[in-house]
Amino acid sequence: MELRHLNAFVAVAEELHFGRAAARLGISQSPLSQSIRALEAELGVRLLDRTTRRVALLPAGEAFLPRAREALAAATLAADDARAAAAGELGRLSIGFTGSMTYLLLPVLAKALRARLPRLQLELHGEMLTPDQVDGLLDGRLDLGLLRPPLERPGLQVEPIGSEPLVAVLPAHHRLARLDKVPVARLENEQFITYPSHFRSVVHDAVAATCAEHGFSPRVAMEVRETSTLVSFVAADAGVALVPASAQLMNIGGAVYRELLGATLDVQIAIAWRSNDERRLLTNVRHIIRDELETLRAGESRYTTPEHLDLRQIIF
């Protein structure tokens, strides 16, 4: 069943006049009549009662008209969807976020992406360690990862997009909590809550390297995977921790954040995707992520402006 035949029928059915219908379609009456006859022949029923003086819908035509309109509308939507998909404006993406980036970038980017690509279907996964994201990218569960380099894996493209310092997380009543900036060396005898070492956590390694710069190794009380759990243990007075500065967006009663004095190591954030994934949609999303990070750096984000935190100091 050809769309041009359906279009011809709907025009005649709505105008009830071949001349007006032909003018509406921008064709002559002869091909219009041929389309109607071809459609009726294909259906095996008459749709219109037409004489030299009038055109009227037969019962079969009345039943067919709403379905014909639906078919034409569906065809239009299908064409629109195809064009939108080709332009990278339509589709589904699964995105992973590492640790503290869950609390800063996940809500910000989710809002920005939905505002700029309203037909994008997002599947967001927070608190994913970098190795888990790498596995997800390689096996297809993730399309894009916001993770922490260094990372060298065949089949993946990695683009650094920023970095942030480490900060101390202390129990609110801790003796060092009264300081605005905590010297790293003052933490030597503390019990540390850390990210796991056996999952090759980049932040775990950065914490160890920061402590090593000041002549000690952290005394690890426990290892946890999720930033929220780590800060909760600190709030419960199980130890202290060093976390990326973006974790300060997570407010858990009983825990306070303090800048570090003497720390020189920053942790990077990067976006990663499969090297062979050349979808326009993925390219558009990467551009939006970069744009939104620029607004965060400038303190001009429309999607998050916590008054207690200067975002310009987090991602630079």
Buried (B, 14 or more C-beta within 10 A) or exposed (E): EEEEBBBBBBBBBBBBBBEBBBBBBEBEEEEBBEBBEBBBEEBEBBBBEBEEEEBEBBEBBEEBBEEBBEBBEEEEEEEEBEEBBEEBBBBEBBBBBBBBBBBBBBBBBBBBBBEBBEEBEBEBBBBBBBBBBBBBBBEEBBBBBBBBBEBEEEEBBBEEBBBBBBBBBBBEEBEBBEBEEBBBEBBBEBBBBBBBEEEEBBBBBBBBEBBEBBEBEBEBBBBBBBBBEBBBBBBEBBBBBBBBBBBBBBEBEBBBBBBBBEBEBBBBBBBBBBEEBEBBBBEBBBEBBEEBBEBBBEEEBEBBEEEEBEBEBBBE
